[in-house]
């Protein structure tokens, strides 16, 4: 846009005469939180957070290790369900063919 060298943010040419930015922030007080008012409470809160964080990391590692096994089990159930539905549909087809042959 050589007519407006001070323009910016155009989708087509990377320049535009107008631009707008909008932000929205939503916040609320947490009613179940306990206010931390002293350095001793701060230290206890940090210790608790670090402990909970370590527990969460252990659980996340355990779940990550179990994920391949769970996916294999899901695949196995899916395949057996497909085989069952295929065999029931093929047996139903075989029964209908046999019924047609007896009618003839």
Secondary structure, DSSP 4 states (H G I P E B T S, - for coil): --S-TT----TTTS--S-------------TTPPP--SHHHHHHHHHHHHHHHHHHHHHHHHHHHHHHHHHHHHHHHHHHHHHHHHHHHHHHHHHHHHHHHHH-
